[in-house]
Amino acid sequence: MKLKRRDIGLILGGIMLLSTVAFAFLSASQNNYDTRNDNNQQPQLPQIGTWYGVPIFEQKLASNHSIYYVQIIPNYNIVLRADPRDAENVSSPNSNRVYSVIYTSKDVYALFNPEESGNVSLAFTELSKILNRMPLKVTYGTTKPYISNTTKTYVSKDPYNTAANETVIYLRLANKTDISMVNNTIIVEGRDMWDLTTAATKLQLILLKLL
């Protein structure tokens, strides 16, 4: 699969910049890392490799995990919670098929099992930051009725019961790490929090038309 450079200019102006700002704000509160990133430039970090010829920088966190900056063009980066080289290796259906199913839907649901929230929340949050900046009607919910500790009630929906004009993105734990499809349901799976985040990163890259 080749990086679609003709699409990069369309997304850099809005999606990447806004995603980086949102990511910096969220991760600062969760991981206490340096958010000084003026003009969307990554901090002074080591380059750990390249992806389709563009550099990847890594910022290690106190949690012994990392944040990755993919410098598509000078001074503009995509900020990810998984190395894109690892994310690309996650098995999935054809990228164009996944992209088309999502973008041709009238309604998109992003769902998770509330009993797995501790392991799913990071991947769910990262994916929602991309979905929120796409021209899509997205409803976030759970696979069964759930009220959070803040008494917030989530929409609940059977992830496999979709109408013709609906798509469900279902994040769940499994004994494998991949992306699969059952009719209009896109299933993002991982063995644990970090594997699931890697799979979600692949879906992010598909939504950005970079895979």
VENRA-V41008 format. One record per backbone hydrogen bond with DSSP energy under -1.0 kcal/mol. CO is the residue of the C=O (numbers start at 1). NH is the residue of the N-H. Records with the same first field share a line. If there is no record, write none. Layout:
# VENRA-V41008
CO=NH + NH
This chain:
# VENRA-V41008
3=5
4=7
7=11
8=12
11=16
14=18
15=19
16=20
17=21
18=22
19=23
20=24
21=25
22=26
23=27
24=28
25=29
26=30
27=31
28=32
35=37
37=40
38=41
43=45
46=58
49=56
51=54
54=51
55=71
56=48
57=69
59=67
61=64
65=61
67=59
68=80
69=57
70=72 + 78
73=76
76=73
78=70
80=68
83=87
84=88
87=90
91=179
94=98
95=99
96=100
97=101
98=102
99=103
100=104
102=105
107=167
108=139
109=169
110=141
111=171
112=143
113=116
114=117
116=119 + 120
117=121
120=124
121=125
122=126
123=127
124=128
125=129
127=131
128=132
130=133
131=134
134=136
137=108
139=110
142=157
146=154
148=151
152=148
155=142
158=161
163=166
165=106 + 107
167=109
168=186
169=111
170=188
172=190
178=189
180=187
182=185
184=168
185=182
186=170
187=180
188=172
190=174
192=196
193=197
194=198
195=199
196=200
197=201
198=202
199=203
200=204
201=205
202=206
203=207
204=208
205=210
206=209
